[in-house]
Amino acid sequence: MSRELERAIRLHKSFRERAPTRARHVKIDLPEVAVIMGYLDAVSYTTTHNGKTHRYKHTFKRGSKPTLVAGTRDGQLLIVGGRFRVTGRGIVDLTHHRREIED
């Protein structure tokens, strides 16, 4: 088992509270050229924990915001950069500001 796969399994266990039941390789078609759409203020997603559906919304702090980028083909929307980490608690900003200023 590759190191990256082991890391992915650990992250899945910490976030989803159980081991994954399957794994697969996913081909990601990265664009050669992309358009910067702007900063991503927040991301919302739906997932399950212990068989129950949960909806989450993470609002990025000003210094943590990633860039939203669109490729030229259908289905190419990417989150690039930013100062955050995905953990068992979800998305965690890494920027430490004493005072947050809204854009």
N, C-alpha and C positions, 0 to 999 in steps of 0.2 A: 504494500500500500504506500502511495506517495505521501510525502510530508504535507503537501497542500490538501490532499484528501483527508488526512488525519485531522488537520486544523479545521477543515470544513465540518467534519463530523462533530468535533468538540463544540464548535460554535452553534451548530444545529441543536445539540443536546442542551446547551446552556440557555438558548433562547426558546426553543420549542418544548423543553422539559422532557424530552425522550429522544432516543436514538432514531435516526432516519430509517425508514423501512426499505428504501431503495436509493440508488445513486445512478447517475447517468452523466455522460459527457454532453455538454451543450456547446454547439458551435456558435460562436459569436462573430458576426460579420461586422467588423469595425469599419467605419467609413474612412476613406482616404482624405475626404474633405468634409468639414462640418461647419455649421453656423452657430455662433454663440447667441443664445436666446436671452440670456441674462442670468442673474443669480437666482438660485432656488431658495425661496423663503421658508418653505415647509414641504413635507412629504407625508402623505397619508396612505395607509395600507391596511389590509385585512388579513388575518392569519388565525390559526387555531392553536389553542393550548388545552390539553386534556379533553379533546373532543368538543370544546366550546369555541364559538367564533368571537374574535375580539377585533375591534377597529382601533387603530392607533394613528395619531397625528404627531409628528415631531416638527416643531418650529425651530429653525436654526437660529442661533445667536448671530449677531452681525458679523463677528470675526470668524465664524465657522461656516458660513454659507458656501456651498459648492456652486459650480457653474452648470447651468442646464444647456446642453449642446444637442443640436439636431443634425443627423446625417442627411444626405440627399435622397436616400431610398426610404420607402415605407418601413415603419417599425424601428427606425433608428433614432432613439431618444436616449441620451446618456447623461449620467450625473458624473461630473468630472471635478476632481480636486476637493477643496474644502478641508476643514479641520474637524473631523469627527471620526468616531470609531463605532463599529457595530459590536455589541457585547450581548451577554445574556439578558441585560435589561432593555436592549433595543439600541437605538441610535443615541450616542452620547457625544455632545460637543466637547472639543478639546481646548477651545479658547477660554481664557480666564480673564474676563474684564471686570473691573469693579463696578462700572456703570455701563449698561447697555444703552445704545442710542439707536432709535428706529431709523430706517432709511427714509 
